[in-house]
Amino acid sequence: MERRKFIRNSLMTAGGVLLGSAVAYRFLHEEQPKEYPLPPTIENIHKGKGKNVLVLMSAGTRHGNTDRLTDAYIRGLVKKGHTVTKIYLGSMRMAGCRGCGACQRNGNRCVVQDDMQQLYPLFAQCDTLVMASPLYFWTITARLKAFVERLYAISKEDKYPEKETVLLMTAGDDKENTFDHAQSYFHIISSVLGGHEVGIYCAGGCTGCEKTARNINMKHLENAYRMGLDL
Ligand SMILES: Cc1cc2nc3c(=O)[nH]c(=O)nc-3n(C[C@H](O)[C@H](O)[C@H](O)COP(=O)(O)O)c2cc1C
C-alpha cells in the first residue's frame, strides 16, 4: 500500500516538473513570428520647437493600415515642427489596472512593474496624446484600453493631468455608425483629460488582415497628413 502511494506521488511529482519545465521553456523561447517581427517599442521621431506629442500606435503590426495612417499624421506633425515620440503599444508587455488601489496610497506609483512604467514619464511630459487604433469589435484595442486604465495610478482625487487628445482609427466597415462606440469612448477619455479634443480621423473601408496586403485608401493618408499640419 505504502509502496503504491510512493510510486503514485513520485509519478505525479515527475509529471508536474516536466509540465512546468515545458511551460518555462516555451515562455523563454517564444519566438516572434518571422513574417511580422515586432517593431521597437519607443521611437523618438523628431525634436522640434512646437508641442510635445506622444503617439500611441496600438495596432499589433507595422506598416498596417493604422500604422500607415499614424505615420501620415506624424509627417504632418514633423513638418509643422512638433516634437514627436511614437510608441508601438503592440510590442509592449502591459497589463490592465489591477484595481488594488496601492497607487492611491503610495504617492501615485503603480505597483505593476511592466512597460507602462516607461510610459508614465512620457505621458507626464507630453502636451498632446494621440490614440491610434484599429477598430476591434466596435471599439479601440485592448492594449490602448489597458494604457487608459493604468492612468488611474496618477490620478489625484479623481483628477487627471490636462492633455490635448487626438483619435486616429481604421476599420474594415465604412458605415455611418462604424466608429460610434470608439468615438464616444474617446470623448469620455478626452473630457477626463481636460476636454481638449484637437482631432479625430476615422478611416473606414480598409482591407483587413485576412488579406496578405492590407490596404488603406490614399485619400485617408492625405487627410491625416493635413490634420497633422493643423495641430
Ligand atoms: C480582432 C479584430 C476585430 C475587428 N473588429 C472590427 C470591427 O468591429 N469592425 C470593423 O469594421 N472592422 C473590424 N476589424 C478590421 C480592422 O479594424 C481593420 O482591418 C483595420 O484596418 C486593421 O488595422 P491594421 O492593419 O492596423 O491592423 C477587426 C479586425 C480584427 C483583427
The ligand as an SDF file (V2000), in Angstrom:
LIG
                    3D

 31 33  0  0  0  0  0  0  0  0999 V2000
   -9.7860   41.1630  -33.8410 C   0  0  0  0  0  0  0  0  0  0  0  0
  -10.3290   42.0720  -34.9120 C   0  0  0  0  0  0  0  0  0  0  0  0
  -11.5430   42.7160  -34.7300 C   0  0  0  0  0  0  0  0  0  0  0  0
  -12.0400   43.5750  -35.7110 C   0  0  0  0  0  0  0  0  0  0  0  0
  -13.2450   44.2070  -35.4980 N   0  0  0  0  0  0  0  0  0  0  0  0
  -13.7280   45.0180  -36.4510 C   0  0  0  0  0  0  0  0  0  0  0  0
  -14.9770   45.6910  -36.2610 C   0  0  0  0  0  0  0  0  0  0  0  0
  -15.6660   45.5500  -35.2410 O   0  0  0  0  0  0  0  0  0  0  0  0
  -15.4420   46.4870  -37.2670 N   0  0  0  0  0  0  0  0  0  0  0  0
  -14.7180   46.6830  -38.4220 C   0  0  0  0  0  0  0  0  0  0  0  0
  -15.1860   47.4170  -39.2930 O   0  0  0  0  0  0  0  0  0  0  0  0
  -13.5210   46.0910  -38.6090 N   0  0  0  0  0  0  0  0  0  0  0  0
  -13.0070   45.2740  -37.6510 C   0  0  0  0  0  0  0  0  0  0  0  0
  -11.7790   44.6820  -37.8370 N   0  0  0  0  0  0  0  0  0  0  0  0
  -10.9620   45.0430  -39.0290 C   0  0  0  0  0  0  0  0  0  0  0  0
   -9.8630   46.0560  -38.6860 C   0  0  0  0  0  0  0  0  0  0  0  0
  -10.3600   47.1210  -37.8860 O   0  0  0  0  0  0  0  0  0  0  0  0
   -9.2690   46.6790  -39.9470 C   0  0  0  0  0  0  0  0  0  0  0  0
   -8.8770   45.6840  -40.8480 O   0  0  0  0  0  0  0  0  0  0  0  0
   -8.0840   47.5630  -39.5980 C   0  0  0  0  0  0  0  0  0  0  0  0
   -7.8490   48.4750  -40.6440 O   0  0  0  0  0  0  0  0  0  0  0  0
   -6.8220   46.7710  -39.3240 C   0  0  0  0  0  0  0  0  0  0  0  0
   -5.7870   47.6520  -38.9730 O   0  0  0  0  0  0  0  0  0  0  0  0
   -4.2510   47.2500  -39.0370 P   0  0  0  0  0  0  0  0  0  0  0  0
   -3.8890   46.9780  -40.4730 O   0  0  0  0  0  0  0  0  0  0  0  0
   -3.5380   48.4280  -38.4840 O   0  0  0  0  0  0  0  0  0  0  0  0
   -4.1070   46.0330  -38.1660 O   0  0  0  0  0  0  0  0  0  0  0  0
  -11.2800   43.8060  -36.8860 C   0  0  0  0  0  0  0  0  0  0  0  0
  -10.0630   43.1470  -37.0640 C   0  0  0  0  0  0  0  0  0  0  0  0
   -9.5850   42.2860  -36.0980 C   0  0  0  0  0  0  0  0  0  0  0  0
   -8.2530   41.6040  -36.3160 C   0  0  0  0  0  0  0  0  0  0  0  0
  1  2  1  0
  2  3  1  0
  2 30  2  0
  3  4  2  0
  4  5  1  0
  4 28  1  0
  5  6  2  0
  6  7  1  0
  6 13  1  0
  7  8  2  0
  7  9  1  0
  9 10  1  0
 10 11  2  0
 10 12  1  0
 12 13  2  0
 13 14  1  0
 14 15  1  0
 14 28  1  0
 15 16  1  0
 16 17  1  0
 16 18  1  0
 18 19  1  0
 18 20  1  0
 20 21  1  0
 20 22  1  0
 22 23  1  0
 23 24  1  0
 24 25  2  0
 24 26  1  0
 24 27  1  0
 28 29  2  0
 29 30  1  0
 30 31  1  0
M  END
$$$$
